[in-house]
Amino acid sequence: MHYPHRISKVKRARNVGFRNRMKTKKGRQMINRKRRAGRKVNVV
């Protein structure tokens, strides 16, 4: 079966990964917001 728009894990990580979020102030704010909401800290 063919899945449409199958993006590679590397490309996805570079766009929405943890390290990419930490680069910007807004990204860090977002992670802290998620942590306050009770999301797991080390999501794979």
N, C-alpha and C positions, 0 to 999 in steps of 0.2 A: 504494500500500500504506500502511496506517495503522500507525504505530508507537505502542504503548501507552506512556503516561507520558512524553511528549516534553517535557522541561523546557527552558526557554529558556536560552541561553548566559549571559545576564545573571544570571538567578536562580541558576544553577549557580555562577557565579563569585562571587556574593555569599555563598554558603554554603560552598564548598570552595575558593575562590580563594586565591591567595598572600597578598593583603593581609589577608584575613580570618584566615588562619592566623597572621600576624604580630601580630595584635592581642592574642593571649593567650600566656601563658608556655608552656602545653602545646603550642600550635600551633607556636611557635618551636622547641621541643624536637623536635617531630615532623619539621619541615623539616630540622633539623640531623641527625637520625637518618637521614632519606632521603639526605641529601648524603653522610654517612659510608658509606652502603651503596653509593654510587657512582651515584646517580641524576643525570641531567643537571640542571644548575643552572637553565637557562632553558627549561623545558618549556612549550610553548604550550598 
